[in-house]
Amino acid sequence: MEIYSCVKIINNKYLLDGVKIGDIGYIIESYDNNLYEVEFSDIKTGVSYAQIVVNLDDIEYVSQ
């Protein structure tokens, strides 16, 4: 996946980070070993509530 791609979390692996299944975020960095840094923001306010590194297996691409 590319930077700025819109993605959705497909499991509850990141609950302690404030991110749950179905949350939508944007890839802001790509790392080796299929790891991506994703930022999640409140849709209504635009305020970021989480910025975490996730595995490719934990996200799916969301077309816009």
Number of C-alpha atoms within 10 A of each C-alpha: 13 12 13 14 16 20 22 19 22 15 15 14 13 15 10 8 11 13 20 16 15 14 17 22 26 21 21 17 14 17 11 6 8 11 15 22 17 25 20 21 16 13 10 6 7 9 10 12 12 15 18 15 17 19 12 14 11 16 21 16 16 12 7 5
